[in-house]
Amino acid sequence: MQQTNLPTAGAASGVGAAAQACLEARRGGTPVAVVRLVPDAPGSIASAARHVLVRESGLEGSLGSPGLDEAALETGREALAQAGSAYRALSGGLALFAQGYRRTDPLVIAGGGHIAVELAALGVRLGFSVTVVEDREEFVDPARFAAGVSTRLVDFGDALLELPVSAETYLVLVTRGHAHDLDCLRAVLAGSIRPAYVGLIGSRRRVRAAFLALRGAGVADDRLAALRAPVGLDIGAETPAEIAVAIAAELIAVRRGVAPPGSLRDRVRVLDRLMTPEIE
C-alpha cells in the first residue's frame, strides 16, 4: 500500500470528543460533521487522529494550515447540508472525507404510489429515516424505492399502531382513497402523542370530508388544526415529482421551526370554513 506523509493536526479534536459530538448530534443536539485528512489513494485507511469538527457555526480544531482548514470547513458544510458524506481531492496526494451527523427524524409515508416514490427519495436525501406503508404488496416492492427507504405491508387501520410513532415523527398521508386516510388519521389522532407533522393530500372536497368525519367522531378542533391539509406549499405543483417537492419544502420548514410561506392549508382554510360557515 502506498504511504503518504500527512500533516499533523495540531489542534484537532480528540477521537473521544468527536465520538461524543456525533452521539449528541444523533440524539438531537447540534449537527456536526467529522472531516478527516486522508491519502487520496485506493485502499488507503483514514487516520482517525487527523480530523476536525465542523458545525454550522464554524470549524473546531485545525489540520495545520489555513488552506486545509478552509477546505475542511467547506467539505464539512457540504456533508451537513445533505446529512451524508462528502469527499474532496487535494493536491499532494491528499483528500478530505467528511461525514455529517444529525438527528434522524422518522418520516412515515402512508401510501406507496407515484408521489410516495418521489417523496421517499427526497426524504432520504434530507436526512429523514423513511418508511413507506401500504396494503398492496406490489406497492411496497423495495425495487420501486430509493436506497435507504424501508417498506412495510400493513393494513392502514393498524399501520400507525404497529409503528413507533413519536413526537419526532413526520407523517404524510398519500393513500389512494378517503377511507384509508381516515383509518390512518383516526389512529394517530386517538393517541396522546402528537407527531411533529401530519399532512394529508387531497382536494378541498376530500379534506373537508375528512374533517367532517373526524369532527363527527369527536376529534377536537385543536387536533384538527394541527393537520397540514391540504399538504405542501402552494407552488402550482402538478406532477408527482413536483408535488413531492412541495411537500418536502413544508417538511423542511416545520423541522427548522419557521412558518412556511404560501402553504396550501393556509390558502384553502378548510377547517376555518367549517368552524365559521359565514366565511364560505
Accessible surface in RSA format (square Angstrom, percent):
REM  Atomic radii and reference values for relative SASA: ProtOr
REM  Chains: A
REM  Algorithm: Lee & Richards
REM  Probe-radius: 1.40
REM  Slices: 20
REM RES _ NUM      All-atoms   Total-Side   Main-Chain    Non-polar    All polar
REM                ABS   REL    ABS   REL    ABS   REL    ABS   REL    ABS   REL
RES MET A   1   162.35  84.1  80.49  53.3  81.85 194.9  76.17  64.8  86.18 114.2
RES GLN A   2   134.99  75.5 112.69  82.4  22.30  53.1  43.39  92.4  91.60  69.5
RES GLN A   3   168.81  94.4 138.90 101.5  29.92  71.2  45.31  96.4 123.50  93.7
RES THR A   4    39.60  28.2  20.91  21.2  18.70  44.6  18.83  25.3  20.78  31.4
RES ASN A   5   149.38 103.0 127.48 123.2  21.91  52.7  35.85  86.3 113.54 109.7
RES LEU A   6    26.89  15.0   9.68   6.9  17.21  43.3  10.79   7.6  16.09  43.3
RES PRO A   7    52.52  38.3  40.06  36.5  12.46  45.3  51.43  42.5   1.09   6.8
RES THR A   8   105.94  75.4  93.55  94.8  12.40  29.5  63.29  85.0  42.65  64.5
RES ALA A   9    16.27  15.0   1.21   1.9  15.06  34.3   1.21   1.7  15.06  39.9
RES GLY A  10    69.67  85.9   0.00   N/A  69.67  85.9  37.33 102.4  32.34  72.4
RES ALA A  11    66.97  61.6  47.44  73.2  19.53  44.4  55.52  78.2  11.45  30.3
RES ALA A  12    22.11  20.3   1.69   2.6  20.42  46.5   1.69   2.4  20.42  54.1
RES SER A  13    26.66  22.5  15.12  20.2  11.54  26.6  12.97  27.6  13.69  19.2
RES GLY A  14    45.07  55.6   0.00   N/A  45.07  55.6  36.33  99.7   8.74  19.6
RES VAL A  15    85.63  56.3  80.50  72.9   5.13  12.4  80.81  70.2   4.82  13.1
RES GLY A  16    55.14  68.0   0.00   N/A  55.14  68.0  41.92 115.0  13.22  29.6
RES ALA A  17    56.46  51.9  41.24  63.6  15.22  34.6  48.61  68.5   7.85  20.8
RES ALA A  18     5.88   5.4   5.88   9.1   0.00   0.0   5.88   8.3   0.00   0.0
RES ALA A  19    61.81  56.8  48.66  75.1  13.15  29.9  56.70  79.8   5.11  13.5
RES GLN A  20    86.23  48.2  83.62  61.1   2.60   6.2  36.55  77.8  49.67  37.7
RES ALA A  21     6.68   6.1   3.91   6.0   2.77   6.3   5.88   8.3   0.80   2.1
RES CYS A  22    17.61  13.3  17.54  19.6   0.06   0.2  11.67  29.6   5.94   6.4
RES LEU A  23    77.25  43.0  73.85  52.8   3.40   8.5  76.75  53.9   0.50   1.3
RES GLU A  24    83.94  48.2  81.47  61.6   2.47   5.9  25.84  50.0  58.10  47.4
RES ALA A  25     0.05   0.0   0.00   0.0   0.05   0.1   0.00   0.0   0.05   0.1
RES ARG A  26   116.96  49.1 103.04  52.5  13.92  33.1  38.48  52.6  78.48  47.6
RES ARG A  27   173.08  72.7 137.48  70.1  35.59  84.7  57.93  79.2 115.15  69.8
RES GLY A  28    37.73  46.5   0.00   N/A  37.73  46.5   6.87  18.8  30.86  69.1
RES GLY A  29    35.91  44.3   0.00   N/A  35.91  44.3  27.59  75.7   8.32  18.6
RES THR A  30    77.87  55.4  64.53  65.4  13.35  31.8  31.82  42.7  46.06  69.6
RES PRO A  31    23.50  17.1  23.50  21.4   0.00   0.0  23.50  19.4   0.00   0.0
RES VAL A  32     0.00   0.0   0.00   0.0   0.00   0.0   0.00   0.0   0.00   0.0
RES ALA A  33     0.00   0.0   0.00   0.0   0.00   0.0   0.00   0.0   0.00   0.0
RES VAL A  34     3.36   2.2   3.16   2.9   0.20   0.5   3.16   2.7   0.20   0.5
RES VAL A  35     0.00   0.0   0.00   0.0   0.00   0.0   0.00   0.0   0.00   0.0
RES ARG A  36    59.69  25.1  59.69  30.4   0.00   0.0   5.08   6.9  54.61  33.1
RES LEU A  37     0.38   0.2   0.38   0.3   0.00   0.0   0.38   0.3   0.00   0.0
RES VAL A  38    11.85   7.8  11.85  10.7   0.00   0.0  11.85  10.3   0.00   0.0
RES PRO A  39    18.28  13.3  14.22  13.0   4.06  14.8  14.22  11.7   4.06  25.2
RES ASP A  40    61.54  43.1  41.48  41.3  20.06  47.4   0.80   1.9  60.74  60.6
RES ALA A  41    26.94  24.8  13.61  21.0  13.33  30.3  16.98  23.9   9.96  26.4
RES PRO A  42   138.58 101.0 109.66 100.0  28.93 105.2 122.02 100.7  16.56 102.9
RES GLY A  43    58.18  71.7   0.00   N/A  58.18  71.7  39.98 109.7  18.21  40.8
RES SER A  44    31.14  26.3   4.64   6.2  26.51  61.1   4.77  10.2  26.37  36.9
RES ILE A  45   136.04  77.4 119.13  88.8  16.91  40.8 122.01  87.9  14.03  38.1
RES ALA A  46    47.75  43.9  27.00  41.7  20.75  47.2  27.00  38.0  20.75  55.0
RES SER A  47    28.78  24.3  21.37  28.5   7.41  17.1  20.48  43.6   8.30  11.6
RES ALA A  48    45.47  41.8  39.28  60.6   6.19  14.1  39.55  55.7   5.93  15.7
RES ALA A  49    68.13  62.6  53.95  83.3  14.17  32.2  56.63  79.8  11.49  30.4
RES ARG A  50    69.86  29.3  69.86  35.6   0.00   0.0   5.68   7.8  64.18  38.9
RES HIS A  51     1.71   0.9   1.71   1.2   0.00   0.0   1.71   1.8   0.00   0.0
RES VAL A  52     0.00   0.0   0.00   0.0   0.00   0.0   0.00   0.0   0.00   0.0
RES LEU A  53     4.05   2.3   4.05   2.9   0.00   0.0   4.05   2.8   0.00   0.0
RES VAL A  54     0.00   0.0   0.00   0.0   0.00   0.0   0.00   0.0   0.00   0.0
RES ARG A  55    44.00  18.5  44.00  22.4   0.00   0.0  11.66  15.9  32.34  19.6
RES GLU A  56    96.55  55.4  76.65  58.0  19.90  47.4  37.29  72.1  59.26  48.4
RES SER A  57   108.71  91.9  65.94  88.0  42.77  98.5  57.42 122.3  51.29  71.9
RES GLY A  58    14.63  18.0   0.00   N/A  14.63  18.0  13.49  37.0   1.14   2.5
RES LEU A  59    53.91  30.0  22.20  15.9  31.71  79.7  22.20  15.6  31.71  85.3
RES GLU A  60    66.57  38.2  62.08  47.0   4.49  10.7  34.68  67.1  31.89  26.0
RES GLY A  61    28.04  34.6   0.00   N/A  28.04  34.6   6.15  16.9  21.89  49.0
RES SER A  62    28.33  23.9  28.33  37.8   0.00   0.0  19.60  41.7   8.74  12.2
RES LEU A  63     0.64   0.4   0.37   0.3   0.27   0.7   0.37   0.3   0.27   0.7
RES GLY A  64    52.65  64.9   0.00   N/A  52.65  64.9  19.74  54.2  32.91  73.7
RES SER A  65    41.49  35.1  37.96  50.7   3.53   8.1  35.77  76.2   5.72   8.0
RES PRO A  66   117.39  85.6 108.49  98.9   8.91  32.4 113.89  94.0   3.50  21.8
RES GLY A  67    49.80  61.4   0.00   N/A  49.80  61.4  38.56 105.8  11.25  25.2
RES LEU A  68    28.35  15.8  26.78  19.2   1.57   4.0  26.94  18.9   1.42   3.8
RES ASP A  69    25.38  17.8  24.61  24.5   0.77   1.8  10.27  24.2  15.12  15.1
RES GLU A  70   108.03  62.0 102.89  77.8   5.14  12.2  34.71  67.1  73.32  59.9
RES ALA A  71    13.18  12.1  11.29  17.4   1.89   4.3  12.65  17.8   0.53   1.4
RES ALA A  72     0.00   0.0   0.00   0.0   0.00   0.0   0.00   0.0   0.00   0.0
RES LEU A  73    41.40  23.1  41.40  29.6   0.00   0.0  41.40  29.1   0.00   0.0
RES GLU A  74    79.93  45.9  71.81  54.3   8.12  19.3  33.21  64.2  46.72  38.1
RES THR A  75     0.67   0.5   0.67   0.7   0.00   0.0   0.67   0.9   0.00   0.0
RES GLY A  76     0.00   0.0   0.00   N/A   0.00   0.0   0.00   0.0   0.00   0.0
RES ARG A  77   107.15  45.0 102.71  52.4   4.44  10.6  40.99  56.0  66.16  40.1
RES GLU A  78    85.18  48.9  77.16  58.4   8.03  19.1  32.36  62.6  52.82  43.1
RES ALA A  79     0.00   0.0   0.00   0.0   0.00   0.0   0.00   0.0   0.00   0.0
RES LEU A  80     6.45   3.6   5.92   4.2   0.53   1.3   6.20   4.4   0.25   0.7
RES ALA A  81    89.90  82.7  49.44  76.3  40.46  92.0  61.25  86.3  28.65  75.9
RES GLN A  82    73.67  41.2  63.92  46.7   9.75  23.2  24.61  52.4  49.06  37.2
RES ALA A  83    29.47  27.1   5.19   8.0  24.28  55.2   6.07   8.5  23.41  62.0
RES GLY A  84    19.31  23.8   0.00   N/A  19.31  23.8  19.31  53.0   0.00   0.0
RES SER A  85    49.39  41.7  38.78  51.8  10.60  24.4   3.29   7.0  46.10  64.6
RES ALA A  86     7.34   6.7   0.03   0.0   7.31  16.6   7.33  10.3   0.01   0.0
RES TYR A  87   117.63  54.9  88.79  50.5  28.85  75.1  79.55  59.8  38.09  47.0
RES ARG A  88    76.83  32.3  72.34  36.9   4.49  10.7  27.50  37.6  49.33  29.9
RES ALA A  89    65.25  60.0  40.69  62.8  24.55  55.9  41.00  57.7  24.25  64.2
RES LEU A  90    41.10  22.9  23.40  16.7  17.70  44.5  30.48  21.4  10.62  28.6
RES SER A  91   103.22  87.2  81.46 108.7  21.76  50.1  54.77 116.6  48.46  67.9
RES GLY A  92    67.41  83.1   0.00   N/A  67.41  83.1  43.66 119.8  23.75  53.2
RES GLY A  93    38.89  48.0   0.00   N/A  38.89  48.0  29.28  80.3   9.61  21.5
RES LEU A  94    20.16  11.2  20.16  14.4   0.00   0.0  20.16  14.2   0.00   0.0
RES ALA A  95     0.00   0.0   0.00   0.0   0.00   0.0   0.00   0.0   0.00   0.0
RES LEU A  96     0.00   0.0   0.00   0.0   0.00   0.0   0.00   0.0   0.00   0.0
RES PHE A  97    72.11  36.1  72.08  44.6   0.03   0.1  72.08  43.7   0.03   0.1
RES ALA A  98     0.00   0.0   0.00   0.0   0.00   0.0   0.00   0.0   0.00   0.0
RES GLN A  99    47.56  26.6  47.56  34.8   0.00   0.0  12.26  26.1  35.30  26.8
RES GLY A 100     3.51   4.3   0.00   N/A   3.51   4.3   0.23   0.6   3.28   7.3
RES TYR A 101    51.87  24.2  50.50  28.7   1.38   3.6  20.55  15.4  31.33  38.6
RES ARG A 102    26.07  10.9  25.57  13.0   0.50   1.2  10.07  13.8  16.00   9.7
RES ARG A 103    96.63  40.6  91.09  46.4   5.54  13.2  25.92  35.4  70.71  42.9
RES THR A 104    55.87  39.7  38.40  38.9  17.47  41.6  31.27  42.0  24.60  37.2
RES ASP A 105     2.54   1.8   2.25   2.2   0.29   0.7   0.29   0.7   2.25   2.2
RES PRO A 106    43.83  31.9  43.83  40.0   0.00   0.0  43.83  36.2   0.00   0.0
RES LEU A 107     0.11   0.1   0.00   0.0   0.11   0.3   0.00   0.0   0.11   0.3
RES VAL A 108     8.78   5.8   8.78   8.0   0.00   0.0   8.78   7.6   0.00   0.0
RES ILE A 109     0.00   0.0   0.00   0.0   0.00   0.0   0.00   0.0   0.00   0.0
RES ALA A 110     0.11   0.1   0.11   0.2   0.00   0.0   0.11   0.2   0.00   0.0
RES GLY A 111     0.45   0.6   0.00   N/A   0.45   0.6   0.45   1.2   0.00   0.0
RES GLY A 112     0.19   0.2   0.00   N/A   0.19   0.2   0.00   0.0   0.19   0.4
RES GLY A 113    21.16  26.1   0.00   N/A  21.16  26.1  19.67  54.0   1.49   3.3
RES HIS A 114   134.12  73.3 128.92  89.6   5.20  13.3  83.63  86.2  50.49  58.8
RES ILE A 115    32.89  18.7  31.70  23.6   1.20   2.9  31.70  22.8   1.20   3.2
RES ALA A 116     0.35   0.3   0.00   0.0   0.35   0.8   0.00   0.0   0.35   0.9
RES VAL A 117    35.32  23.2  35.01  31.7   0.31   0.8  35.01  30.4   0.31   0.9
RES GLU A 118    69.16  39.7  67.49  51.1   1.67   4.0   3.38   6.5  65.78  53.7
RES LEU A 119     0.18   0.1   0.18   0.1   0.00   0.0   0.18   0.1   0.00   0.0
RES ALA A 120     0.00   0.0   0.00   0.0   0.00   0.0   0.00   0.0   0.00   0.0
RES ALA A 121    33.39  30.7  32.21  49.7   1.17   2.7  32.41  45.6   0.98   2.6
RES LEU A 122    51.88  28.9  51.59  36.9   0.30   0.7  51.77  36.4   0.11   0.3
RES GLY A 123     0.45   0.6   0.00   N/A   0.45   0.6   0.42   1.1   0.03   0.1
RES VAL A 124    46.95  30.9  36.91  33.4  10.04  24.2  36.92  32.1  10.03  27.2
RES ARG A 125   173.57  72.9 162.98  83.1  10.59  25.2  55.18  75.4 118.39  71.7
RES LEU A 126    41.97  23.4  37.64  26.9   4.33  10.9  39.89  28.0   2.08   5.6
RES GLY A 127    10.40  12.8   0.00   N/A  10.40  12.8   8.95  24.6   1.46   3.3
RES PHE A 128     8.68   4.3   0.00   0.0   8.68  22.6   0.00   0.0   8.68  24.9
RES SER A 129    56.55  47.8  48.53  64.8   8.02  18.5  18.35  39.1  38.20  53.5
RES VAL A 130     2.77   1.8   0.00   0.0   2.77   6.7   0.00   0.0   2.77   7.5
RES THR A 131    23.32  16.6  23.32  23.6   0.00   0.0   2.02   2.7  21.30  32.2
RES VAL A 132     0.00   0.0   0.00   0.0   0.00   0.0   0.00   0.0   0.00   0.0
RES VAL A 133     0.00   0.0   0.00   0.0   0.00   0.0   0.00   0.0   0.00   0.0
RES GLU A 134     0.57   0.3   0.57   0.4   0.00   0.0   0.00   0.0   0.57   0.5
RES ASP A 135    49.24  34.5  25.23  25.1  24.01  56.8  10.84  25.5  38.40  38.3
RES ARG A 136    60.99  25.6  57.02  29.1   3.98   9.5  30.86  42.2  30.13  18.3
RES GLU A 137   126.49  72.6 119.75  90.6   6.74  16.0  36.06  69.7  90.44  73.8
RES GLU A 138   110.65  63.5  96.99  73.4  13.66  32.5  59.33 114.8  51.32  41.9
RES PHE A 139    51.91  26.0  51.91  32.2   0.00   0.0  51.91  31.5   0.00   0.0
RES VAL A 140    13.78   9.1  11.06  10.0   2.72   6.6  11.06   9.6   2.72   7.4
RES ASP A 141    63.93  44.8  59.09  58.8   4.84  11.4  15.81  37.2  48.12  48.0
RES PRO A 142    94.64  69.0  86.11  78.5   8.53  31.0  86.99  71.8   7.65  47.6
RES ALA A 143    92.34  84.9  50.73  78.3  41.61  94.7  63.68  89.7  28.66  75.9
RES ARG A 144    70.63  29.7  50.37  25.7  20.26  48.2  35.66  48.7  34.97  21.2
RES PHE A 145    17.04   8.5   0.65   0.4  16.39  42.7   2.31   1.4  14.72  42.1
RES ALA A 146    41.74  38.4  23.28  35.9  18.46  42.0  35.09  49.4   6.65  17.6
RES ALA A 147    94.96  87.3  68.79 106.2  26.16  59.5  80.68 113.6  14.28  37.8
RES GLY A 148    64.47  79.5   0.00   N/A  64.47  79.5  35.90  98.5  28.57  64.0
RES VAL A 149    18.98  12.5   0.00   0.0  18.98  45.7   0.40   0.4  18.57  50.4
RES SER A 150    61.18  51.7  54.77  73.1   6.41  14.8  23.88  50.8  37.30  52.3
RES THR A 151    32.31  23.0   7.86   8.0  24.45  58.3   0.15   0.2  32.17  48.6
RES ARG A 152    93.44  39.2  88.21  45.0   5.23  12.5  32.72  44.7  60.72  36.8
RES LEU A 153    97.29  54.2  67.97  48.6  29.32  73.7  67.97  47.7  29.32  78.9
RES VAL A 154    13.19   8.7   2.86   2.6  10.33  24.9  12.40  10.8   0.79   2.2
RES ASP A 155    88.84  62.2  80.78  80.4   8.06  19.1  25.56  60.2  63.28  63.1
RES PHE A 156     3.03   1.5   1.48   0.9   1.55   4.0   1.48   0.9   1.55   4.4
RES GLY A 157    25.85  31.9   0.00   N/A  25.85  31.9  16.50  45.3   9.35  21.0
RES ASP A 158    65.57  45.9  65.57  65.3   0.00   0.0   8.70  20.5  56.87  56.7
RES ALA A 159     0.04   0.0   0.04   0.1   0.00   0.0   0.04   0.1   0.00   0.0
RES LEU A 160    11.89   6.6   2.87   2.1   9.03  22.7   2.87   2.0   9.03  24.3
RES LEU A 161   129.12  71.9  97.78  70.0  31.34  78.8 100.74  70.7  28.39  76.4
RES GLU A 162    89.77  51.5  61.99  46.9  27.77  66.1  34.16  66.1  55.60  45.4
RES LEU A 163    16.90   9.4   9.36   6.7   7.55  19.0  10.01   7.0   6.89  18.5
RES PRO A 164   117.93  85.9  95.12  86.7  22.81  82.9 109.16  90.1   8.77  54.5
RES VAL A 165    27.96  18.4  14.45  13.1  13.52  32.6  15.14  13.2  12.83  34.8
RES SER A 166    35.34  29.9  35.34  47.2   0.00   0.0  30.37  64.7   4.98   7.0
RES ALA A 167    57.29  52.7  45.75  70.6  11.53  26.2  45.75  64.4  11.53  30.6
RES GLU A 168    70.14  40.3  68.42  51.8   1.72   4.1  18.11  35.0  52.03  42.5
RES THR A 169     1.18   0.8   1.18   1.2   0.00   0.0   0.77   1.0   0.41   0.6
RES TYR A 170     6.94   3.2   6.94   3.9   0.00   0.0   0.83   0.6   6.11   7.5
RES LEU A 171     0.71   0.4   0.71   0.5   0.00   0.0   0.71   0.5   0.00   0.0
RES VAL A 172     0.00   0.0   0.00   0.0   0.00   0.0   0.00   0.0   0.00   0.0
RES LEU A 173     0.00   0.0   0.00   0.0   0.00   0.0   0.00   0.0   0.00   0.0
RES VAL A 174    15.71  10.3   3.60   3.3  12.11  29.2   3.74   3.2  11.97  32.5
RES THR A 175     7.52   5.3   0.00   0.0   7.52  17.9   0.39   0.5   7.12  10.8
RES ARG A 176   116.96  49.1  76.30  38.9  40.66  96.8  48.26  66.0  68.70  41.6
RES GLY A 177    19.89  24.5   0.00   N/A  19.89  24.5  19.89  54.6   0.00   0.0
RES HIS A 178    64.47  35.2  58.67  40.8   5.80  14.8  50.38  51.9  14.09  16.4
RES ALA A 179    66.02  60.7  59.89  92.4   6.13  13.9  62.72  88.3   3.30   8.7
RES HIS A 180    40.41  22.1  40.41  28.1   0.00   0.0  27.04  27.9  13.37  15.6
RES ASP A 181     0.55   0.4   0.55   0.5   0.00   0.0   0.21   0.5   0.34   0.3
RES LEU A 182    13.27   7.4  13.27   9.5   0.00   0.0  13.27   9.3   0.00   0.0
RES ASP A 183    49.39  34.6  44.58  44.4   4.81  11.4   3.33   7.8  46.06  45.9
RES CYS A 184     0.00   0.0   0.00   0.0   0.00   0.0   0.00   0.0   0.00   0.0
RES LEU A 185     0.10   0.1   0.10   0.1   0.00   0.0   0.10   0.1   0.00   0.0
RES ARG A 186   106.08  44.5 101.53  51.8   4.56  10.8  49.98  68.3  56.10  34.0
RES ALA A 187    20.31  18.7   3.21   5.0  17.10  38.9  11.19  15.8   9.12  24.2
RES VAL A 188     8.63   5.7   2.37   2.1   6.26  15.1   7.15   6.2   1.48   4.0
RES LEU A 189    15.58   8.7   5.74   4.1   9.84  24.7   5.86   4.1   9.72  26.2
RES ALA A 190    90.59  83.3  47.86  73.9  42.73  97.2  59.60  83.9  30.99  82.1
RES GLY A 191    32.51  40.1   0.00   N/A  32.51  40.1  30.36  83.3   2.15   4.8
RES SER A 192   111.94  94.6  75.78 101.1  36.16  83.3  55.73 118.7  56.21  78.7
RES ILE A 193    84.86  48.3  77.86  58.0   7.00  16.9  82.53  59.4   2.33   6.3
RES ARG A 194   122.48  51.4 111.75  57.0  10.73  25.5  50.02  68.4  72.46  43.9
RES PRO A 195    19.67  14.3   4.87   4.4  14.80  53.8   4.87   4.0  14.80  92.0
RES ALA A 196    42.44  39.0  14.57  22.5  27.87  63.4  24.56  34.6  17.88  47.4
RES TYR A 197     5.19   2.4   0.25   0.1   4.94  12.8   5.19   3.9   0.00   0.0
RES VAL A 198    10.09   6.6   8.88   8.0   1.21   2.9   8.88   7.7   1.21   3.3
RES GLY A 199     0.00   0.0   0.00   N/A   0.00   0.0   0.00   0.0   0.00   0.0
RES LEU A 200     1.32   0.7   0.97   0.7   0.35   0.9   0.97   0.7   0.35   1.0
RES ILE A 201    31.05  17.7  31.05  23.1   0.00   0.0  31.05  22.4   0.00   0.0
RES GLY A 202    21.08  26.0   0.00   N/A  21.08  26.0  12.25  33.6   8.83  19.8
RES SER A 203    70.68  59.7  53.73  71.7  16.95  39.1  54.54 116.1  16.14  22.6
RES ARG A 204   117.36  49.3 110.93  56.5   6.43  15.3  42.36  57.9  75.00  45.5
RES ARG A 205   204.09  85.7 197.78 100.8   6.31  15.0  71.57  97.8 132.52  80.3
RES ARG A 206    58.02  24.4  52.05  26.5   5.97  14.2  27.43  37.5  30.59  18.5
RES VAL A 207     0.00   0.0   0.00   0.0   0.00   0.0   0.00   0.0   0.00   0.0
RES ARG A 208    91.92  38.6  91.92  46.9   0.00   0.0  26.38  36.1  65.54  39.7
RES ALA A 209    39.01  35.9  32.58  50.3   6.43  14.6  36.08  50.8   2.93   7.8
RES ALA A 210     0.60   0.6   0.60   0.9   0.00   0.0   0.60   0.8   0.00   0.0
RES PHE A 211     5.18   2.6   5.18   3.2   0.00   0.0   5.18   3.1   0.00   0.0
RES LEU A 212    86.11  48.0  77.69  55.6   8.42  21.2  77.90  54.7   8.21  22.1
RES ALA A 213    35.69  32.8  18.00  27.8  17.69  40.2  29.99  42.2   5.69  15.1
RES LEU A 214     0.39   0.2   0.32   0.2   0.06   0.2   0.39   0.3   0.00   0.0
RES ARG A 215    84.12  35.3  68.35  34.8  15.78  37.6  16.97  23.2  67.16  40.7
RES GLY A 216    71.23  87.8   0.00   N/A  71.23  87.8  37.48 102.8  33.75  75.6
RES ALA A 217    67.69  62.2  25.26  39.0  42.43  96.5  38.19  53.8  29.50  78.1
RES GLY A 218    64.46  79.5   0.00   N/A  64.46  79.5  35.42  97.2  29.04  65.0
RES VAL A 219    29.52  19.4  18.16  16.4  11.36  27.4  23.61  20.5   5.91  16.0
RES ALA A 220    53.35  49.0  41.06  63.4  12.29  28.0  50.60  71.3   2.74   7.3
RES ASP A 221    41.91  29.4  35.29  35.1   6.62  15.7  16.58  39.0  25.33  25.3
RES ASP A 222    81.73  57.2  68.01  67.7  13.72  32.4  46.05 108.4  35.68  35.6
RES ARG A 223    31.90  13.4  31.20  15.9   0.70   1.7   9.81  13.4  22.09  13.4
RES LEU A 224     0.90   0.5   0.00   0.0   0.90   2.3   0.00   0.0   0.90   2.4
RES ALA A 225    53.28  49.0  40.03  61.8  13.25  30.1  43.43  61.2   9.86  26.1
RES ALA A 226    60.37  55.5  40.63  62.7  19.73  44.9  49.97  70.4  10.40  27.5
RES LEU A 227     2.94   1.6   2.20   1.6   0.74   1.9   2.20   1.5   0.74   2.0
RES ARG A 228    42.92  18.0  42.92  21.9   0.00   0.0   0.53   0.7  42.39  25.7
RES ALA A 229     1.27   1.2   0.00   0.0   1.27   2.9   0.00   0.0   1.27   3.4
RES PRO A 230     7.46   5.4   7.46   6.8   0.00   0.0   7.46   6.2   0.00   0.0
RES VAL A 231     6.97   4.6   1.32   1.2   5.65  13.6   1.32   1.1   5.65  15.3
RES GLY A 232     0.09   0.1   0.00   N/A   0.09   0.1   0.09   0.2   0.00   0.0
RES LEU A 233    23.61  13.1  21.99  15.7   1.62   4.1  21.99  15.4   1.62   4.4
RES ASP A 234    58.65  41.1  35.89  35.7  22.76  53.8   3.96   9.3  54.69  54.5
RES ILE A 235    98.08  55.8  62.54  46.6  35.54  85.7  72.53  52.2  25.55  69.3
RES GLY A 236    59.91  73.9   0.00   N/A  59.91  73.9  41.25 113.2  18.66  41.8
RES ALA A 237    32.95  30.3   6.16   9.5  26.79  60.9   8.34  11.7  24.61  65.2
RES GLU A 238   144.74  83.1 120.65  91.3  24.09  57.4  40.10  77.6 104.64  85.4
RES THR A 239    66.44  47.3  63.21  64.1   3.22   7.7  63.23  84.9   3.21   4.8
RES PRO A 240    51.59  37.6  51.59  47.0   0.00   0.0  51.59  42.6   0.00   0.0
RES ALA A 241    45.92  42.2  43.77  67.6   2.14   4.9  44.42  62.6   1.50   4.0
RES GLU A 242    78.41  45.0  76.11  57.6   2.30   5.5  31.15  60.3  47.26  38.6
RES ILE A 243    39.54  22.5  39.46  29.4   0.08   0.2  39.54  28.5   0.00   0.0
RES ALA A 244     0.00   0.0   0.00   0.0   0.00   0.0   0.00   0.0   0.00   0.0
RES VAL A 245    74.54  49.0  73.91  66.9   0.62   1.5  74.15  64.4   0.39   1.1
RES ALA A 246     4.35   4.0   4.30   6.6   0.05   0.1   4.35   6.1   0.00   0.0
RES ILE A 247     0.54   0.3   0.54   0.4   0.00   0.0   0.54   0.4   0.00   0.0
RES ALA A 248     5.61   5.2   5.61   8.7   0.00   0.0   5.61   7.9   0.00   0.0
RES ALA A 249    34.28  31.5  26.87  41.5   7.41  16.9  29.66  41.8   4.61  12.2
RES GLU A 250     0.00   0.0   0.00   0.0   0.00   0.0   0.00   0.0   0.00   0.0
RES LEU A 251     0.25   0.1   0.25   0.2   0.00   0.0   0.25   0.2   0.00   0.0
RES ILE A 252    61.57  35.0  61.57  45.9   0.00   0.0  61.57  44.3   0.00   0.0
RES ALA A 253     9.99   9.2   7.69  11.9   2.30   5.2   9.82  13.8   0.17   0.4
RES VAL A 254    31.76  20.9  16.81  15.2  14.95  36.0  20.51  17.8  11.25  30.5
RES ARG A 255    55.26  23.2  28.51  14.5  26.75  63.7  19.61  26.8  35.64  21.6
RES ARG A 256   126.42  53.1  98.39  50.2  28.03  66.7  39.14  53.5  87.27  52.9
RES GLY A 257    68.35  84.3   0.00   N/A  68.35  84.3  35.63  97.8  32.72  73.3
RES VAL A 258    86.00  56.6  75.42  68.3  10.58  25.5  80.79  70.2   5.21  14.1
RES ALA A 259    95.89  88.2  67.06 103.5  28.83  65.6  72.33 101.9  23.56  62.4
RES PRO A 260    15.73  11.5   8.86   8.1   6.87  25.0   8.97   7.4   6.76  42.0
RES PRO A 261   113.91  83.0  97.93  89.3  15.98  58.1 108.17  89.3   5.74  35.7
RES GLY A 262    50.43  62.2   0.00   N/A  50.43  62.2  36.89 101.2  13.54  30.3
RES SER A 263     0.99   0.8   0.14   0.2   0.86   2.0   0.14   0.3   0.86   1.2
RES LEU A 264    39.32  21.9  39.32  28.1   0.00   0.0  39.32  27.6   0.00   0.0
RES ARG A 265    58.37  24.5  57.03  29.1   1.34   3.2  22.64  30.9  35.72  21.7
RES ASP A 266    81.57  57.1  69.67  69.3  11.90  28.1  30.58  72.0  50.99  50.9
RES ARG A 267   137.27  57.6 116.47  59.4  20.80  49.5  59.18  80.9  78.09  47.3
RES VAL A 268     9.46   6.2   9.36   8.5   0.10   0.2   9.46   8.2   0.00   0.0
RES ARG A 269   105.26  44.2  99.87  50.9   5.40  12.9  26.54  36.3  78.72  47.7
RES VAL A 270     4.93   3.2   1.95   1.8   2.98   7.2   3.08   2.7   1.85   5.0
RES LEU A 271    17.01   9.5  15.30  10.9   1.71   4.3  15.30  10.7   1.71   4.6
RES ASP A 272    60.78  42.6  58.51  58.2   2.28   5.4   9.86  23.2  50.93  50.8
RES ARG A 273    47.58  20.0  45.55  23.2   2.03   4.8   3.21   4.4  44.37  26.9
RES LEU A 274    20.49  11.4   6.85   4.9  13.64  34.3   8.73   6.1  11.76  31.6
RES MET A 275    96.69  50.1  67.64  44.8  29.05  69.2  65.10  55.4  31.59  41.9
RES THR A 276    48.25  34.3  47.25  47.9   0.99   2.4  23.15  31.1  25.09  37.9
RES PRO A 277    89.31  65.1  82.46  75.2   6.85  24.9  82.65  68.2   6.66  41.4
RES GLU A 278   139.61  80.2 103.18  78.1  36.43  86.7  68.25 132.0  71.37  58.3
RES ILE A 279    64.84  36.9  42.05  31.3  22.78  54.9  49.69  35.8  15.14  41.1
RES GLU A 280   120.44  69.1  64.22  48.6  56.21 133.8  62.14 120.2  58.30  47.6
END  Absolute sums over single chains surface
CHAIN  1 A    13275.9       9861.3       3414.6       7448.4       5827.5
END  Absolute sums over all chains
TOTAL         13275.9       9861.3       3414.6       7448.4       5827.5
